[in-house]
Amino acid sequence: MTNLTAMLPTLLLLALALVMFGLGLSLSLDDFKRLREHPRSVLLALGLQTLVLPAAAYGLILLFGMEPVFAVGLMLLAASPGGVSANLFSHLFGGNVAMNISLTAVNTVLSIASLPLIANWAIATFMQSGQVVPLQFGKVLEVVGVILLPVIIGMVVRVKAPGFSERMGSPMKLFSALVLAAFALLAIVKEWAALTASFASLGPLVLAFNLISLLVGYYLSRAAGLNKSMSTAISFEIGIHNSTLAIYVALSVLGNLQLALPAALYSVSMYLTATLFGLLVLRRKGG
């Protein structure tokens, strides 16, 4: 276990880079251009992602009296962009998948700036004792590299070898899900004692954040006049976070495994909550 723990940051870096490469294989410049056709939807989704979700996480932290290390971990999760799985759930439950893909692309790029800002704010707010090293410029560049460069490479490969990109679409989605499950399991096993000691407070809070993300995305979109398909897409986009990225930042950038526990729990619970939410949306009438 000791050797595995020492190798974990490197393994996670490589795995996350491959996940982001897989995302790039599904993207094209048209995905970014398409956003101009739905400016209201885009602004709403980005506002929910960058403002409402961190505010909701902060409110839950205050309401539940969350431990500082877990509070920072939850804020990391809230700052993470939509995950690849959001596209799959949107496809299964009637969402506008093209919009999901476009929003994932933009959210991923924006997170290069927003995630370090929110992480540093959370560290300064909840952990003034200096228990966690704040994100430094070199670490920010590391996050940029693991997010942006593999996506760009994947997009180039899609242009140069469209057949390969098409064949690799489903395997890369499966790989992403397996990576998520594997690192969530490793984080939970490594910090099992800390997790069991705090599960009574941490579990309900993470579940509440997951449900709030999904419900806010859908019902605020509907209230803004968006159709059911677009509202479903936005809901899954902000409700299915890239928790692999949050775990990576916690382990490899900030060097604290306990910070990864909210994201690890979330990555397990989100499949159940997203499925139940998707079934609820399917039962609702209206376009």
N, C-alpha and C positions, 0 to 999 in steps of 0.2 A: 504493500500500500504506500510505503514511503517513496519508493521509486516512481510509482504512478502519480503521486501528489506532486513530485518535483517536475514530472513531464507534463502535467496537466495544462499549464499555460501555453506551452508550445503546441500541444495537440489541439487545444481549443482554438488557437490562432489559425492553424492550418484548416481545421474543420469549418470555422466561420468564414474563412476566405473562400473555401469551396462552395459554401452555401450562398455567399454573395455572388460568386461566379455563376452559379445556377440561376440566380435571380436575373443576372445580366443576360443570360441566354434567352430569357422570356421578354426582354425589353427591346424597344427600338426608339428612334427619335420621334416617330409618330406618336408614341405613348405620351411624350411631353407636349407635342403639338396639340394633341386631342384635348388637353386641359383647357385650351382657349374656347372650346365649344360649350363648356359648362363652368363659367367663372364663379357663379354663386355656389355651386356644389364644392368646388375646389377650396374657395375661401372658408366655407363652413367647416369642411373636413380639417383643413390646416389649423383653423382657429381652435377646434376641439382638441386636436393633437397637441398643440404647443402651449395652449393656455388653460383650457378647461380640465384636461386630465391631470396635469401637475397640481392644479388647484384642488381637484377632488382628492388626490392622494394626500396632499397636505392637510386637508380637512379631516380625512380618516385618521391620519397620524395623531392629530390633536384630540380627536374624539375618543380614540382607543388608548391613548397614552402609550404609544408604541416605543419600544426601546430604540435608542439613537442609532445603533448599527443597522437595525432593520428598517428604520425610517429612511435612512440614506439608500438602502437597497430598494425600497418601494419607489422612491423618487427616481432612481436609475431606471426602474422598470417603466414608470410613467413617461420618462423622456425617450424611451426607445421607440423607433418607428414601427409601423405595421410589419408583420412577419409574412413570409412566403405562404404560410398556411391560410392567411386571410383570403387569398385568391381562391384556394380550394373550397373553403367554406362558402364563399360568395357564389361559386359555381353550383354547389350542391343545393343552396337554398334560395336561388332566384335573384341573386344580386347582379349588378352590372360589372362583370368581371373586367372589362376593358378599363373602367374607371378605377377599379381596385389596383390593377397593374400600374396605371399612371400615377395614382396617389402613393403607392409604395415606392415608386421611383423618386418622386419629389420629396416624400417624407424622409427617405434614406439619405438623400443629399443634404436636406435641412438639418438632420440630426448631427451632422458633422459639427455644426456650430451650437445647436441647442442642447445636445446631450452634455458636453463639457460644462456649459454655463449652468445648467440645472444641477449637475453633479457637484460642482464647486460650491454653489449656493447651499445645497443640502448639507454638505460636509461642514461648511462654516456655521450653519444654523443649528444642526443637531449634534455635532461632534467637535465642540470647541477645544476639547482636550488634546487634539492632535493625534488621535488614535489611528487616523487614516491619512495617508499622504494625498494632498490635493492633486488634481490633474495638472501636470506641467506641460509646457509647450511641446516637448519631445513626445510625451504621451498622447497629446492631442493629434500630433502628426501620425502616430502609430494607429490611432483610431481611424483617421482619414484614410490611411493606407489599407487597412483591413476592410473598410466599407467601400470606398470609392474605386480603388484600382481594380479589384476583382470584378466589380460591376461593369466597368468600362471594357475590360478584357472580354467579358462574356458578351457584351453588345457587339464588339468587333467580330468575335467568332460567329455570332449570329448572321452578320452581314456577309462574311467570307465563306461560311459553311452552313447555310440554312438547313440542309438535310441533317447534319450532325446535331444542330440545336433542336430540331424537331424530335429527333430520336431520344435525346437526352432529357427532354422536358419532364416526363413522368419519373424516370429514375432519380433526377435531381430533387424533385419534390419529396420522394420517399427518403432519400438520403438526408434531406433537411429535417424531416420528422424524426428520423433515427438519431441524428446528431443532437437534436433538442432533448429527446428522451434520455440519451446516454449521459449527457452532461448534467441534466437535472438529477438523474439518479446518483451520479458521482458526488454532486454537491450535497445531496440529502444524506448519503451514506457517510461521507467524511464528517459532517457536522450533525450526526444523528442525535448526540446527547444534547447539543444546544437546541436542535429543532424540537425534540420531544419536550424539553423544558419550557419552550415558548410557544408550542403549537396551539395551545388554547387561545392565545391572543393573536398569534400571527396568522393562523389558518383562516379564521373568519374575516380578518381584515383583507387578506389577499383575495378571498372569494368575493367580498363586497366590492373591492376595486374592479375586479373582473366584470361583475354584473353591472356596475355603474357605467363602465366603459361601453359595454354593449347597448345598454338601454338609452344612455345619453345620445350615442351616435344615431340610433334609429329614430327615437321620438323627437329629438330636436330637429333632425332632418325633415321629418314629416311635418312638424310644426312650421318649418320654413317653406313648405309647399313643394318639396321634392317628392317624386313618385316613389313607389314602394321599392322598385329595383335599385334606384340610386341610393335610397335611404339604407337599404340592406347592405349595399357595398360599403358605404361610409361606416356603418355600425361595425362590420367585421374588420374594416381597415384600422379603426382605432381601438377595437376590442380584442384583437389578436396581435399582441405585441411581439416584436423580435426579441424574445427573452434570451435567446442565445447571445445576442449582443450585450444585454445587461449582465449576463453571467461572465462573459469575456471581460468586460470593463471591471467588474468586481474582482475577478481572479487575477487577470494578467496586468491590468493597468493600476488598480488600487491595492492589489495583493491581499485581499481579505475575503476569505471564503464565506464568512457569515453574511457579508453583504449580498452574496449570490442567493441566499435561501429564499427571499420573497420571489425572485424570478424563477427559481427552481420549482417552488410550489405552484406558482402561476402556470408554468409550462405544463404541469400535470393537470391542473384543474380546468384550464381553458378549453380543453377538448370536450369535456363534459358540459360545461356551461354554454359553450358556443353551439354545441349540437342541440341542447334543449332550447336555446334561444332561437336557433334556426327553425326548429319545428314549430315554435310559437309564431314566428313570422309567417311561415307557410300557411298556417291556419287562419291568419287574419285576412279579411276580404279587402278589396280595394286595389287600385293600381298605383 
